[in-house]
Amino acid sequence: MIKEFVKYIIDLPKTIYFNYRCLSKKQAQKLPVRVRYDTKFGILDKNSVVINGKCTRNMITLGYRGGKFVSANKGYIGISSGKVIFNGTCNLGEGFGISVENGVLSFGNNFYANRNLLIECQKNIIFGNDVLMGWNVSIRDTDGHSVNNKPFVEEIEIKDHVWISSDVTVLKGSCITDGSTVACNSTVCGIKMKNKNCLIGGTPAKIIKEDVEWTE
């Protein structure tokens, strides 16, 4: 109890700053977002975070509950000319990196990511409810650079009850359907899934098996 109280006190300066900087004053007063003390901040636009529904203290935790056996760097978050939307509880493990620039990043309810989640959003990334992420997952809706005048940003949608295993990369234009699982070390390159409850894997990721149901 004492150890947890000390951690909470150490986190307070970053937590208070983030909540009052990024949320509306009414929501910020409840301190719904807990931010680990060593998290680095990039540009954080005013009112760049929205929490839909009931707002409670520490319902969103940034930099906690990751696997102790996985090495992690300091967390990072930057929101510039964009929005981050939370639709319920959310946990991002230690070493997370969130960069939103001219885009909208939306988390569904009961989102959990293990250590070292990397998200780069320049258009639109949508997570459904009950999404589970392993460690070292990278999700990017942008190439970062244009090649032969082709679009270099495309929306990513990861629907309800999806499990993305460790060391997976999800790239622009991908749509992963409800109840599906992405195998370890896969690269998801713009796949447009239609059927639910599929196991996908490989580089580039393809459907390996259908009618697969995962449980926590």
Secondary structure as GFF3:
##gff-version 3
##sequence-region A 1 216
A	DSSP	alpha_helix	2	22	.	.	.	ID=ss1
A	DSSP	alpha_helix	25	28	.	.	.	ID=ss2
A	DSSP	beta_strand	33	35	.	.	.	ID=ss3
A	DSSP	beta_strand	40	44	.	.	.	ID=ss4
A	DSSP	beta_strand	49	51	.	.	.	ID=ss5
A	DSSP	beta_strand	60	62	.	.	.	ID=ss6
A	DSSP	beta_strand	76	80	.	.	.	ID=ss7
A	DSSP	beta_strand	83	86	.	.	.	ID=ss8
A	DSSP	beta_strand	90	92	.	.	.	ID=ss9
A	DSSP	beta_strand	97	101	.	.	.	ID=ss10
A	DSSP	beta_strand	104	107	.	.	.	ID=ss11
A	DSSP	beta_strand	111	113	.	.	.	ID=ss12
A	DSSP	beta_strand	118	121	.	.	.	ID=ss13
A	DSSP	beta_strand	124	127	.	.	.	ID=ss14
A	DSSP	beta_strand	132	133	.	.	.	ID=ss15
A	DSSP	beta_strand	138	140	.	.	.	ID=ss16
A	DSSP	beta_strand	156	158	.	.	.	ID=ss17
A	DSSP	beta_strand	163	164	.	.	.	ID=ss18
A	DSSP	beta_strand	169	171	.	.	.	ID=ss19
A	DSSP	beta_strand	175	176	.	.	.	ID=ss20
A	DSSP	beta_strand	181	182	.	.	.	ID=ss21
A	DSSP	beta_strand	187	189	.	.	.	ID=ss22
A	DSSP	beta_strand	199	201	.	.	.	ID=ss23
A	DSSP	beta_strand	206	209	.	.	.	ID=ss24
###
